[in-house]
Structure formats: structure tokens, C-alpha cells
Amino acid sequence: MKKTRRNNSPLKTIAIIFGAVLAVTYIGIALYFTGHFLFNTYVDDIYAFNKTPSEIEAEAAKDLRDYTLFVVGRGDIKEFITADEIGLEMSVDDQFKDALKDQSPFIWPKYLFGETHIVTEDITKYSRESVVDKTGKMAIFKKENMIPPVDAHVSEESGDDGFFVVPEDPGRMPIRDKVTDEICSALDVLDSRIELSDECYETPSVYSDNEELADLCDNLNKYCRAVITYEFGQDSVVVDGTRIREWCDIEGTSVTLNEEKVRDFVNSMAREYDTFGKSRNIASARGGEVSITGGDYGWWMDRASETSELIEAVKKGEKTSRIPVYFATAAQYGDNDWGDSYVEIDLTSQHLWVHKNGQVVEESDFVSGCVNRKNPTPTGSYAITYKQRDATLVGENYSSPVKYWMPFNGNVGMHDASWRSEFGGWQYITNGSHGCINLPVSKAASIFDLVEKGEAVFVYGGKTTPEAVITQEIVDPVTGEVTRKNIPVSVAQSMGITPQPEQPEASETEAPAEQDPEETVQTESSEDESPEEVSPEEESSEGE
């Protein structure tokens, strides 16, 4: 009989034993984790590995005593809520045990390769009323920290390219109920920190992507891109989009330029800076100041023309400096609009002075308009209209040439009077001109070279009421020739001459001995012609 040999290899035995030990170990570990939390497991942010539900609850209770919720609101406003303030305590029930049951201990190796986070619910209890009270006292609800939201809107002021849409501002206006709800949600799971969401705040109702805002901006900027600067000496007036917007009528997104508002603006500039017709105090050559009223010297804006041109410039979106359209101008802006070069004419003394750069450079006696013929020279502030050599002054039945013609008030001006032998004194009362300032030829020539077109001429003083006269015989001491001369009574009395009784006043038909031709029209043209005379509008600078 043949015997069979049995195979009892030691390796097989070892493998069986190792497998059995490994199986027992695996099952043992799995059984262990039926009562403990697995690897890399967190329960409500507590590291739970190898801990039982009771141990987790104990650790949570310990943390709860020191619990603080850190709340962050808009504007980086911070607040702390402690457990004591709201009566916070544990209310776990069996949640940690249920969390343990949710594990899969028999696949415990899987837990070695990643973290597991278990979040329980409602493990705490607290007084909601205490939370509501605490919330109401938070810094985010203090008046100085509450900022209402602002809707997106068109900018109040224009920029380089006109108006633009200003984005909405969410502000900081918290909603109490929603803030309380978010805080309670954090307390329920013992979060340590929360940032209040946008849902806790009031929101704008209009946002920057609003189409109507974009349309309004576009329509405004059809007019409001212009930047026009007026310079009035040291002052400047800027017409920019912000100002132009005030002139616009806006209905919804429709924009129209109200031309009447532009006209009102031009009128306001004229009222502010026009000096036409204003009184002035000038430095007199005799010393001190002389007050001048009346006349047409000064800045006088052509309001209608300037309004039209400004409207056109706005519509074109011009960016420029602008000088208004004027009927008349002065030497400079400001209270002293005539500067320091001017002609001072004193009708009382029948003497004038030419001021140049603050110095008197020429002076002369003259003869002005005849008082007794009711042609006194008008007083006031005027400007040299133009200068002309070799003009001819013509009137009814006469024509008289002059070499130097310097009008300053319509057809009243300064000129040479070669037909006169005497100047100054009182003779303007009985033997004056028809309004002009008659000068010696040499003085007229000098003044003609000194004055410029546009320079101020100030006329003041003088008599305006006709006076009675007496006829005085005057004997030439050399020739013995006797002449008769009409002398005003007041002048005769000052000379110690007793007037004859009941002397009548001089009539308008009286022909004075040296009456000059009527200076009203110049027949010869000049290269520097007088501009067409324009009368002041009803809305002059002082009349408004």
C-alpha cells in the first residue's frame, strides 16, 4: 500500500493567523468607533476624534460658558454678544449621540483620508427677547451710524465731460428683525463670528444701470458740456454745466434750454458789472474829489445780442473765455472804471485839465455852451467818441472849419475856436457856444495829441440859468476905441459896476459879439468815424 504525504507549510499557517488577527483588529476598531467619533471628525467645530458623545457635550458646555458672538456690520462696526447677556445654555438632547450614529465605523479607513464636519442643530437655548433687546442697543442702530441708502442719480455738478450717473450708495440702514434673525441663526450653531449680510439692510430703489438715468444724462449733456468764462477785471463768472442745468426745463428724461432763463442771467451780469449812468467821484486837479452824475460813460452791455450769442455758444458746447457784446466800454472794470487818464472839465472856472497816468499833462481855459441862449454844455461822464483833423462844423446858414475835433457827447465835443480872442471867465454866460468846448488853437492841438478814443471826459459845475446883463462901455487904453460889452449882473457887481435899473435878461435872439457857429454836424468824414448813436434801453444798469 502506498502512503500519501500531508502538506503542512508554515507560511500558510502564518498567513491564516495574520488574516485572522487583521480581521479581528479591523472589526475591533470598527466596534470601538461605534461608541467614539472617527478619525478627522469635527462636531460643531470641536475636534471629536476618539471622543464619545458625552465628552463632546462636556467640552461644548465648557466652551459655552466662555462663548461670545462677534458681529460685524457695514462700516466695520463691531459688536460682541456674550452668553450671559442672552441667557445662553446647552440644549443638546441626543444630538451628539445621533451624530455618532450617522458615522459608518465599518468603513473607518475612509475617514483617514479627509475631514468630516458634523453640524448639529439647536444645541442651545436662549431668550429671544434678550436677543431682540441686545440687538436694539447695538452700535449699528445708533443714529450717527445709520445712513439711509441713496438711489443712483445724475450728478449735481458737471465734470469735464458734463453730467454723469452717480452710482447708488447702499448706506447703513439696518432692518432690526432681519438682524435679529441672522444673529439667532448664528447662536443656534454657536458660530463665533458673523458678518451681517446685505439682506439685513435697506436697499436703494434706483441703480446705476437704470436706462432713464442714462437718457437724462445724454440729454442734459447736449447743453451742459459748455464751459464759458467771463472776466470782469478781478472777478470771473463761469458758465459751466452746473449753471446751465439751472437754465434747463426737465420733464422726465426730456431736456430743453429755457432761453428766458439765459436772458435773466445776462441781465443779472449787466446789473452787476455795467457802470453806464452811474455816479463817480474823480480826483480833481484842484485837490480833493469831485462828484460827477449823469452822462453815458461806462460799461453798457448789449443784453439782447449777448443773450443770443451765449445761447449759441451753449448749444455748441464751447469751452472758451468770452467778452460780452457791449454798446459802450470803459477803460477798466471796477469802481474806478475810467482809470487814471481822463479829461476834467470845470464849467464853473471854465478851465480843463488833461490827466495822463495820474499826472496833469495839459490844461487850458475854454468857453463852453452859452447859458443865456439856453445852450449850456451838458454835465456828466462821457468818453472821447473819436478824433478828427480838419473837420467842418456846419449849421443853418453857416459853415466853419476846425483843425482839431474831439466829440464826447453826440455832437458836443472839444475843438479849436480860431474866431475867439478870449477864453475862460464868465463869457460863456452871454457869449458861449452852442454846447461845445471852445479851445485856443494851440491848446486844442496839444490836447488832440494827448487824448485817445474811449478816454473818459468828466464835465461838472457851471451855471445853467440865464442871467440879466448890463451893457458896459470899454475904452481901449491904447487906441481909445470904445466897445460895448454885455456883462452878467452878478459879474458886474463883483467888478464894482453898478447895473442900470430894470435891465432885461438876454433873449435867445440876442447875437453875442463872438458867438461861434453852431457845432452840430461834421460834413467831412474821418477814418475813425463816430459810431451810430444808441439810446439806453429801458433796462439800464441803474434802472433795474
Buried (B, 14 or more C-beta within 10 A) or exposed (E): EEEEEEEEEEEEEEEEEEEEEEEEEEEEBBEEBEEBBBBBBBBBBBBBBEBBBEBBBEBBEEBBEEBEBBBBBBEEBEBEBEBEBBEBEBEBEEBBBEBBEEBEBEEBEEBEEEEBEBEBEEBBEBEEEBBBEBBEEBEBBEEEBBBEBBBBBBBEEBEEEBBBBBBBBBBBBBBBEBBBBBBBEBBBBBBEEBEBEEEBBBBBEBEBEBEEBBBBBEBBBBBBBBBBEBEBEEEEBEBBBBBBBEBBEEEEBEBEBEBEEBBEBBBEBBBEBBBBBBEBEBBBBEEEEBEBEBBBBBBBBBBEBBBBBBBEBBEEBBEEEBEBBBBBBBBEBBEBBBBEBBBBBBBEBBBBBBBBEEEEEBBBBBBBBBBBBEBBBBBBBBBBBBBBEEBBBBBEEEEBBBBBBBBBBBBBBBBBBBEBEEBBBBBBBBBBBBBBBBBBBEBBBBBBEBBEEBBBBBBBBBBEEBBBBBEBEEEEEEEEEEEEBBBBBBBBEEEEEEBEEEBEEBEEEBEBEBBBBBBBEBEEEBEEEBEEEEEBBEEBBEEE
